[in-house]
Amino acid sequence: MISEFSKTLDYINNMNCGVVSIIGTGKTFKSGTLYSLLQEGYCPNLAVRPKAFYRFPDVDFPNDLRSYFVEDFDDVESGSILIIEDANRVFPSRSSRSPELQEYLGISSHKDVLIFITVQSTANTDQCFFRDQDSVLLFKHVCISNIAFERPEIAQFCNVANVKINKASKVAEVNPLYVTYCPRFDDTFILDNPPSWYGREHSHALANYKIHPKKAVS
């Protein structure tokens, strides 16, 4: 069933801290969903908060997004929304960086920092994101082969999400990319009004991301 009033959106809108994970196979509108959630029309309380982009290219955002870029957790201002796109690229499962992440997640609630991450597979992502703070999981479509390698506790939600998303998109006659499922509230909702400024620069922001960046010659 498609929610006329979304419990998920209401809950996220009122989160001071915690982690919101947007999970889905590549190119399923995870970034578009993320930016849609930050709009006043969907989550007005989030729209007014500063947005810290962690280890992210210097992409052009409108001034009213209140964005800034950080390379270190210590640079995230209290009260911010911390955004980590494709989180497993910087915090993969069994990562040597886990102690740093664990330490920060432990204190992020004291700083009133709400964290948004996008991931293609939670099996490749550090578990801290899902267990150390209030965790809300949002699902886009996940292809069958990806589900086969997911964490068992997450795979069950992926299967349900695929069914709910397909059904909702047909009933509402909207692109399934705009449909999101939240198992916490068994809530299927539609965000079909992405920001007017959102485009390829944002959906493909990591297109020029280098795995081994060249060091400057001194």
KOLKE-560277 format. One record per residue (C-alpha): x, y, z; chain; residue number from 1. Coordinates in nm, 2 decimals. Layout:
N
[[X, Y, Z], 'A', NUM]
...
//
This chain:
218
[[0.00, 0.00, 0.00], 'A', 1]
[[0.12, 0.35, -0.09], 'A', 2]
[[0.13, 0.59, 0.21], 'A', 3]
[[-0.07, 0.91, 0.18], 'A', 4]
[[0.10, 1.01, 0.50], 'A', 5]
[[0.45, 0.86, 0.53], 'A', 6]
[[0.55, 0.75, 0.88], 'A', 7]
[[0.90, 0.72, 0.74], 'A', 8]
[[0.93, 1.07, 0.62], 'A', 9]
[[0.78, 1.20, 0.95], 'A', 10]
[[1.02, 1.00, 1.15], 'A', 11]
[[1.33, 1.10, 0.95], 'A', 12]
[[1.22, 1.47, 0.95], 'A', 13]
[[1.23, 1.46, 1.33], 'A', 14]
[[1.56, 1.27, 1.37], 'A', 15]
[[1.83, 1.48, 1.55], 'A', 16]
[[2.08, 1.20, 1.52], 'A', 17]
[[2.12, 0.85, 1.39], 'A', 18]
[[2.19, 0.68, 1.05], 'A', 19]
[[1.97, 0.67, 0.75], 'A', 20]
[[2.09, 0.42, 0.50], 'A', 21]
[[1.97, 0.42, 0.13], 'A', 22]
[[2.03, 0.07, -0.01], 'A', 23]
[[2.00, -0.04, -0.37], 'A', 24]
[[2.17, -0.17, -0.68], 'A', 25]
[[2.37, 0.09, -0.88], 'A', 26]
[[2.17, 0.35, -1.07], 'A', 27]
[[1.84, 0.30, -0.87], 'A', 28]
[[1.81, 0.67, -0.78], 'A', 29]
[[1.98, 0.64, -0.44], 'A', 30]
[[2.14, 0.98, -0.47], 'A', 31]
[[1.82, 1.13, -0.61], 'A', 32]
[[1.63, 0.99, -0.31], 'A', 33]
[[1.89, 1.13, -0.07], 'A', 34]
[[1.87, 1.49, -0.22], 'A', 35]
[[1.49, 1.47, -0.23], 'A', 36]
[[1.47, 1.39, 0.14], 'A', 37]
[[1.67, 1.70, 0.21], 'A', 38]
[[1.41, 1.93, 0.05], 'A', 39]
[[1.17, 2.14, 0.25], 'A', 40]
[[0.88, 1.98, 0.07], 'A', 41]
[[0.95, 1.64, 0.21], 'A', 42]
[[1.16, 1.70, 0.53], 'A', 43]
[[1.15, 2.07, 0.62], 'A', 44]
[[1.35, 2.01, 0.94], 'A', 45]
[[1.64, 1.87, 0.74], 'A', 46]
[[1.63, 2.14, 0.48], 'A', 47]
[[1.76, 2.41, 0.72], 'A', 48]
[[2.05, 2.20, 0.86], 'A', 49]
[[2.40, 2.23, 0.73], 'A', 50]
[[2.51, 1.94, 0.50], 'A', 51]
[[2.86, 1.80, 0.54], 'A', 52]
[[2.98, 1.59, 0.25], 'A', 53]
[[3.25, 1.34, 0.36], 'A', 54]
[[3.54, 1.28, 0.11], 'A', 55]
[[3.33, 1.40, -0.18], 'A', 56]
[[3.42, 1.59, -0.49], 'A', 57]
[[3.37, 1.97, -0.49], 'A', 58]
[[3.03, 1.95, -0.67], 'A', 59]
[[2.83, 2.27, -0.72], 'A', 60]
[[2.53, 2.28, -0.49], 'A', 61]
[[2.28, 2.57, -0.44], 'A', 62]
[[2.35, 2.80, -0.15], 'A', 63]
[[2.03, 2.70, 0.03], 'A', 64]
[[2.15, 2.34, 0.06], 'A', 65]
[[2.41, 2.48, 0.31], 'A', 66]
[[2.67, 2.23, 0.20], 'A', 67]
[[3.03, 2.21, 0.29], 'A', 68]
[[3.30, 1.95, 0.24], 'A', 69]
[[3.50, 1.76, 0.49], 'A', 70]
[[3.79, 1.51, 0.49], 'A', 71]
[[3.78, 1.43, 0.86], 'A', 72]
[[3.51, 1.37, 1.11], 'A', 73]
[[3.65, 1.64, 1.34], 'A', 74]
[[3.55, 1.89, 1.07], 'A', 75]
[[3.18, 1.81, 1.09], 'A', 76]
[[3.00, 2.08, 1.27], 'A', 77]
[[2.75, 1.99, 1.54], 'A', 78]
[[2.39, 1.99, 1.42], 'A', 79]
[[2.49, 1.89, 1.07], 'A', 80]
[[2.37, 1.62, 0.84], 'A', 81]
[[2.67, 1.41, 0.74], 'A', 82]
[[2.65, 1.26, 0.39], 'A', 83]
[[2.86, 0.97, 0.29], 'A', 84]
[[2.79, 0.86, -0.07], 'A', 85]
[[2.89, 0.50, -0.15], 'A', 86]
[[2.99, 0.45, 0.20], 'A', 87]
[[3.17, 0.12, 0.14], 'A', 88]
[[3.44, 0.30, -0.07], 'A', 89]
[[3.57, 0.47, 0.25], 'A', 90]
[[3.43, 0.23, 0.52], 'A', 91]
[[3.42, -0.12, 0.38], 'A', 92]
[[3.34, -0.42, 0.60], 'A', 93]
[[3.64, -0.54, 0.80], 'A', 94]
[[3.81, -0.21, 0.74], 'A', 95]
[[4.12, -0.10, 0.92], 'A', 96]
[[3.95, 0.24, 0.96], 'A', 97]
[[3.67, 0.09, 1.17], 'A', 98]
[[3.81, 0.21, 1.50], 'A', 99]
[[3.78, 0.57, 1.38], 'A', 100]
[[3.43, 0.51, 1.26], 'A', 101]
[[3.32, 0.34, 1.58], 'A', 102]
[[3.46, 0.62, 1.79], 'A', 103]
[[3.28, 0.89, 1.58], 'A', 104]
[[2.95, 0.70, 1.57], 'A', 105]
[[2.96, 0.67, 1.95], 'A', 106]
[[2.97, 1.04, 1.99], 'A', 107]
[[2.77, 1.16, 1.69], 'A', 108]
[[2.45, 1.16, 1.90], 'A', 109]
[[2.62, 1.40, 2.14], 'A', 110]
[[2.69, 1.63, 1.85], 'A', 111]
[[2.33, 1.60, 1.71], 'A', 112]
[[2.47, 1.48, 1.38], 'A', 113]
[[2.24, 1.28, 1.15], 'A', 114]
[[2.42, 1.06, 0.90], 'A', 115]
[[2.30, 0.97, 0.56], 'A', 116]
[[2.47, 0.70, 0.36], 'A', 117]
[[2.41, 0.53, 0.03], 'A', 118]
[[2.53, 0.17, -0.03], 'A', 119]
[[2.48, -0.09, -0.30], 'A', 120]
[[2.54, -0.38, -0.06], 'A', 121]
[[2.55, -0.37, 0.32], 'A', 122]
[[2.76, -0.69, 0.31], 'A', 123]
[[3.04, -0.46, 0.18], 'A', 124]
[[2.98, -0.19, 0.44], 'A', 125]
[[3.11, -0.15, 0.79], 'A', 126]
[[2.84, -0.28, 1.03], 'A', 127]
[[2.88, 0.02, 1.27], 'A', 128]
[[2.65, 0.22, 1.05], 'A', 129]
[[2.36, -0.03, 1.12], 'A', 130]
[[2.41, -0.11, 1.49], 'A', 131]
[[2.57, 0.18, 1.68], 'A', 132]
[[2.29, 0.44, 1.65], 'A', 133]
[[1.92, 0.46, 1.57], 'A', 134]
[[1.92, 0.31, 1.22], 'A', 135]
[[1.66, 0.36, 0.95], 'A', 136]
[[1.70, 0.15, 0.63], 'A', 137]
[[1.55, 0.27, 0.31], 'A', 138]
[[1.54, 0.04, 0.01], 'A', 139]
[[1.55, 0.10, -0.36], 'A', 140]
[[1.54, -0.19, -0.61], 'A', 141]
[[1.80, -0.46, -0.55], 'A', 142]
[[1.88, -0.71, -0.83], 'A', 143]
[[1.85, -1.08, -0.75], 'A', 144]
[[2.22, -1.15, -0.79], 'A', 145]
[[2.30, -0.88, -0.54], 'A', 146]
[[2.05, -1.02, -0.29], 'A', 147]
[[2.23, -1.36, -0.30], 'A', 148]
[[2.54, -1.20, -0.14], 'A', 149]
[[2.36, -0.97, 0.10], 'A', 150]
[[2.37, -1.01, 0.48], 'A', 151]
[[2.08, -1.26, 0.56], 'A', 152]
[[1.91, -1.02, 0.79], 'A', 153]
[[1.90, -0.75, 0.51], 'A', 154]
[[1.83, -0.99, 0.22], 'A', 155]
[[1.48, -1.05, 0.35], 'A', 156]
[[1.40, -0.68, 0.33], 'A', 157]
[[1.55, -0.65, -0.02], 'A', 158]
[[1.30, -0.92, -0.15], 'A', 159]
[[1.01, -0.75, 0.02], 'A', 160]
[[1.12, -0.41, -0.11], 'A', 161]
[[1.14, -0.53, -0.47], 'A', 162]
[[0.78, -0.66, -0.46], 'A', 163]
[[0.64, -0.35, -0.29], 'A', 164]
[[0.83, -0.11, -0.52], 'A', 165]
[[0.71, -0.28, -0.83], 'A', 166]
[[0.35, -0.29, -0.71], 'A', 167]
[[0.34, 0.07, -0.59], 'A', 168]
[[0.49, 0.20, -0.92], 'A', 169]
[[0.22, 0.03, -1.12], 'A', 170]
[[-0.06, 0.14, -0.90], 'A', 171]
[[0.06, 0.50, -0.89], 'A', 172]
[[0.18, 0.49, -1.25], 'A', 173]
[[0.52, 0.64, -1.16], 'A', 174]
[[0.88, 0.54, -1.24], 'A', 175]
[[0.99, 0.28, -0.99], 'A', 176]
[[1.30, 0.48, -0.93], 'A', 177]
[[1.09, 0.73, -0.74], 'A', 178]
[[0.95, 0.46, -0.50], 'A', 179]
[[1.12, 0.37, -0.17], 'A', 180]
[[1.04, 0.11, 0.09], 'A', 181]
[[1.11, 0.13, 0.46], 'A', 182]
[[1.07, -0.21, 0.65], 'A', 183]
[[1.07, -0.04, 0.99], 'A', 184]
[[0.73, 0.10, 0.92], 'A', 185]
[[0.63, -0.13, 0.64], 'A', 186]
[[0.60, 0.20, 0.45], 'A', 187]
[[0.61, 0.24, 0.07], 'A', 188]
[[0.64, 0.61, -0.03], 'A', 189]
[[0.70, 0.81, -0.35], 'A', 190]
[[0.94, 1.10, -0.39], 'A', 191]
[[0.87, 1.20, -0.75], 'A', 192]
[[0.98, 1.56, -0.72], 'A', 193]
[[1.36, 1.57, -0.70], 'A', 194]
[[1.53, 1.91, -0.66], 'A', 195]
[[1.52, 2.13, -0.97], 'A', 196]
[[1.90, 2.16, -0.96], 'A', 197]
[[1.96, 1.79, -0.94], 'A', 198]
[[2.13, 1.65, -1.25], 'A', 199]
[[2.41, 1.43, -1.39], 'A', 200]
[[2.67, 1.63, -1.20], 'A', 201]
[[2.51, 1.50, -0.87], 'A', 202]
[[2.39, 1.16, -0.98], 'A', 203]
[[2.74, 1.08, -1.12], 'A', 204]
[[2.94, 1.29, -0.87], 'A', 205]
[[3.20, 1.01, -0.83], 'A', 206]
[[3.26, 0.96, -1.20], 'A', 207]
[[3.61, 1.11, -1.18], 'A', 208]
[[3.69, 0.95, -0.84], 'A', 209]
[[4.04, 0.80, -0.83], 'A', 210]
[[4.11, 0.48, -0.64], 'A', 211]
[[4.48, 0.57, -0.63], 'A', 212]
[[4.51, 0.95, -0.67], 'A', 213]
[[4.84, 1.08, -0.80], 'A', 214]
[[5.05, 1.25, -0.54], 'A', 215]
[[5.17, 1.60, -0.62], 'A', 216]
[[5.54, 1.62, -0.70], 'A', 217]
[[5.71, 1.86, -0.46], 'A', 218]
//
